Amino acid sequence: MRGLLGELATGTNGETMTITDMEASIEHMSRATIRHVDAILMVTEPYFRSLETVGRMAPLAQELGIEHIWAVANKVRSARDEEIIRSYCAEHGVELAAVVPWDEAIQDADREGRALMDYEPTSPAVVAVQGIADLVEGKSGSNGRGERG
């Protein structure tokens, strides 16, 4: 995986964006599998173990020299959930790039066997994820709520 990501990073001259979904583990950091990436999005939920994974991964990403290190709050059901994630990120020096709310449309689309963006293109989760895509592409600093972090 390290070789493949390195080849993708050096063989595209910045013309191609590669997005890789990796398991929530520090293994990719400790083995330097992702040392060639420009940005990392660490998806977290408002639970201790999920937040602690971000707390362990962010310093390793910094050591690898990754330029953009962001957390993404996922499955946020309440203002309290969001505050827990915001506080944790602030305490650990991790920029919160986006807040993706809990969205019943995700389950509804899955029951129908359809992609969420086709099933309900204006759902809160789709809007938030579009903000993430814009951020990664460098088009905006929005997290779907008109703000960053």
Secondary structure by P-SEA (a helix, b strand, c coil): caaaaaaaaacccccbbbbbbbccccccccccccccccbbbbbbcccaaaaaaaaaaaaaaaaacccbbbbbbcccccaaaaaaaaaaaaaacccccccccccaaaaaaaaacccccccccccaaaaaaaaaaaaaacccccccccccc
